[in-house]
Amino acid sequence: MGIANRIHPQPERRRLIAIGAVGILIVGLLAFLGVDRAVYGVALEDARDEAQAEAAILAAGLESELDKFSLVPLVLARDPQVRALLAGDTSETMVLNRRLEELAGQTGAAAIYLMDTGGTTQAASNWNRQDSFVGSNYGFRRYFRNALEEGAATQFALGTVSRRPGLYLARRVDLGDGAVGVVAAKVEFDRLEGSWQQAAQGVFVTDADGIVLIASNPDWRFRTTRPVPPGSRDAP
């Protein structure tokens, strides 16, 4: 009986030791997971803060770019020479063509052009190129119609000739009591998108409908971030 009493506790002790070891292992694993989760949370928050800071910088750059170009149609809409041409005085058309060409070169605008109230282009910065806007009619474009009705308009769309995407900034030209036409500037963002490719990955800008307009990856242009109702997109 004495021998049995001395031998019997050994398996029990080993079992207790094993249970204790498993318990310690579980506690250690939980502690590790807790630390890992905390580290992951800090890393995620740091990445989020870094992304937000970079997005703020990129947004400020885009806003500065748009502010610069928005002044172009605003100033030209008040220009006496522009008003005279759109009112029917074509004596200085060539002078105005060259002025627009020089202004486009200075600002980096893809095109600057003047349309009469019917939408026909009377002068343009690209007057001497094969893809000149002069003589082309853009009365069907939303930016033209809205500018004529409301005074100012913007639209992001593909060019009907170039098939290149860009932002159109338009302003109505008034003379006396009525409108005599619309001045528009087209802005392309190739340079800006190129800088985004160098600075960041996965950067894009959408309109109010979730359509991608500007992106670090050109393949993302005109894709959507959410479903768009059929027929809501403008025809090119």
C-alpha positions in Angstrom: 0.0 0.0 0.0 2.8 2.4 0.9 4.5 1.8 -2.5 1.3 2.4 -4.4 0.8 5.7 -2.5 4.3 6.8 -3.6 3.9 5.9 -7.2 0.3 7.0 -8.0 0.9 10.7 -7.7 3.4 10.9 -10.5 0.9 10.7 -13.5 -1.3 13.2 -11.7 1.7 15.6 -11.2 2.7 15.2 -14.9 -0.9 16.0 -16.0 -0.9 19.1 -13.8 2.4 20.2 -15.1 1.1 19.7 -18.7 -2.1 21.6 -18.0 0.0 24.4 -16.4 2.3 24.5 -19.4 -0.7 24.7 -21.8 -2.1 27.5 -19.6 1.1 29.4 -19.7 1.3 28.9 -23.5 -2.2 30.2 -23.9 -1.6 33.2 -21.7 1.6 33.9 -23.6 -0.2 33.6 -27.0 -2.9 35.9 -25.9 -0.4 38.4 -24.7 1.4 38.2 -28.0 -1.8 38.6 -29.9 -2.6 41.6 -27.7 0.7 43.2 -28.4 0.5 42.3 -32.1 -2.9 43.9 -32.4 -1.7 47.0 -30.6 1.2 47.3 -32.9 -1.0 46.7 -35.9 -3.4 49.4 -34.7 -0.6 51.9 -34.2 0.8 51.1 -37.7 -2.6 51.4 -39.3 -3.2 54.7 -37.6 0.2 56.0 -38.7 -0.5 54.9 -42.3 -3.9 56.6 -42.2 -2.4 59.8 -40.9 0.3 59.7 -43.5 -2.2 59.1 -46.3 -4.4 61.9 -45.1 -1.5 64.3 -44.9 -0.4 63.4 -48.4 -4.0 63.7 -49.7 -4.2 67.2 -48.2 -1.0 68.2 -50.0 -2.2 66.8 -53.3 -5.6 68.4 -52.9 -4.0 71.8 -52.2 -1.9 71.4 -55.4 -5.0 70.6 -57.4 -7.0 73.5 -55.9 -4.1 75.9 -56.7 -4.0 74.6 -60.3 -7.8 75.1 -60.7 -7.7 78.6 -59.2 -5.1 79.7 -61.7 -7.1 78.5 -64.7 -10.5 79.8 -63.4 -9.2 83.3 -63.7 -8.6 83.0 -67.5 -12.2 82.9 -68.7 -13.2 85.4 -66.0 -10.7 88.0 -67.2 -11.3 87.4 -70.9 -15.1 87.7 -70.5 -14.5 91.4 -69.5 -11.9 92.1 -72.2 -13.1 94.8 -74.7 -11.4 93.1 -77.6 -13.2 89.8 -76.8 -16.5 91.6 -76.4 -16.1 93.5 -79.7 -15.3 90.3 -81.6 -18.3 88.4 -80.3 -20.5 91.4 -81.0 -19.6 91.1 -84.6 -16.5 93.2 -85.1 -14.0 90.8 -86.8 -11.4 93.3 -87.7 -9.0 92.1 -85.0 -9.7 88.4 -85.1 -6.1 87.5 -86.0 -4.7 89.7 -83.3 -7.0 88.0 -80.8 -6.1 84.5 -82.0 -2.4 85.3 -81.3 -3.3 86.8 -77.9 -5.1 83.6 -77.0 -2.2 81.5 -78.3 0.2 83.4 -76.1 -2.0 83.2 -73.1 -2.4 79.4 -73.5 1.3 79.1 -73.6 1.8 81.2 -70.5 -0.8 79.4 -68.4 -0.4 75.9 -69.7 -4.1 75.7 -70.9 -4.7 73.1 -73.5 -7.0 75.5 -75.4 -8.7 78.9 -74.9 -11.5 79.9 -77.3 -14.4 82.2 -77.9 -17.8 81.1 -79.1 -20.7 83.2 -80.3 -24.2 82.7 -78.8 -24.9 79.9 -81.3 -21.8 78.0 -80.1 -19.6 78.6 -83.1 -15.9 79.3 -82.3 -14.8 82.7 -83.6 -11.2 82.7 -82.2 -9.0 80.1 -80.5 -5.5 79.6 -79.2 -5.0 76.7 -81.5 -6.1 78.7 -84.6 -3.1 77.6 -86.7 -3.2 73.9 -86.0 -4.9 71.1 -87.8 -7.2 70.4 -84.8 -8.1 74.1 -84.6 -11.4 74.9 -82.8 -12.1 77.9 -85.1 -15.3 77.3 -87.0 -16.3 74.3 -84.9 -19.7 74.4 -83.1 -19.9 73.5 -79.4 -23.5 74.6 -78.8 -24.3 71.0 -77.7 -21.8 71.0 -74.9 -23.2 71.3 -71.4 -20.6 73.8 -70.3 -21.6 76.1 -73.1 -25.3 75.9 -72.5 -24.9 76.3 -68.7 -22.5 79.2 -69.1 -24.9 81.0 -71.5 -27.8 80.5 -69.1 -26.2 80.8 -65.7 -23.1 82.9 -66.4 -20.4 80.3 -65.6 -20.0 76.5 -65.9 -17.5 73.7 -65.7 -17.5 70.2 -67.2 -15.1 67.4 -67.3 -15.3 65.6 -70.7 -13.4 64.1 -73.6 -12.5 66.5 -76.4 -14.6 66.0 -79.5 -11.5 66.3 -81.8 -8.6 65.3 -79.6 -10.4 62.6 -77.6 -8.3 63.7 -74.6 -10.0 64.3 -71.3 -10.0 67.7 -69.7 -11.8 70.2 -67.6 -13.7 72.9 -69.4 -14.1 76.2 -67.6 -16.6 78.5 -69.3 -17.8 82.1 -68.7 -20.6 84.1 -70.4 -19.5 87.3 -72.2 -22.0 90.1 -71.7 -22.3 93.4 -73.6 -24.9 95.9 -72.7 -28.1 94.1 -71.7 -27.4 90.8 -73.3 -25.0 87.9 -73.9 -22.7 88.0 -77.0 -21.0 84.6 -76.4 -19.0 82.4 -74.2 -15.3 82.1 -73.5 -13.9 78.7 -72.5 -10.6 77.3 -71.4 -9.7 73.6 -71.5 -7.4 72.2 -68.9 -5.6 68.9 -69.2 -4.0 67.3 -66.2 -1.2 65.1 -67.7 1.6 67.0 -65.8 -0.3 66.8 -62.5 -1.1 63.1 -62.9 2.6 62.5 -63.8 3.6 64.1 -60.5 1.1 62.0 -58.7 2.6 58.8 -60.1 6.0 59.9 -58.7 4.6 60.9 -55.3 1.9 58.3 -54.4 0.0 55.2 -55.4 -3.7 55.0 -55.9 -4.6 58.7 -56.1 -7.7 59.8 -57.9 -10.3 62.6 -58.0 -14.0 61.9 -58.6 -17.0 64.2 -59.4 -20.2 64.3 -57.3 -21.4 61.1 -59.1 -18.3 59.1 -58.2 -16.8 59.1 -61.7 -13.0 59.2 -61.7 -11.8 62.3 -63.5 -8.1 62.6 -62.6 -6.0 59.7 -61.5 -2.4 58.6 -60.9 -3.3 55.5 -63.1 -4.7 56.7 -66.4 -6.6 53.4 -66.8 -8.9 54.5 -63.9 -10.2 57.6 -65.8 -14.0 57.6 -66.2 -14.5 54.5 -64.1 -16.9 54.8 -61.2 -16.6 54.3 -57.5 -20.3 53.5 -57.2 -23.2 52.7 -59.6 -24.2 55.5 -61.9 -27.9 55.7 -63.1 -28.2 54.9 -66.9 -28.4 58.0 -69.0 -26.9 60.3 -66.4 -23.5 60.6 -68.2 -23.1 63.2 -70.9 -22.5 62.1 -74.5 -19.0 62.9 -75.7 
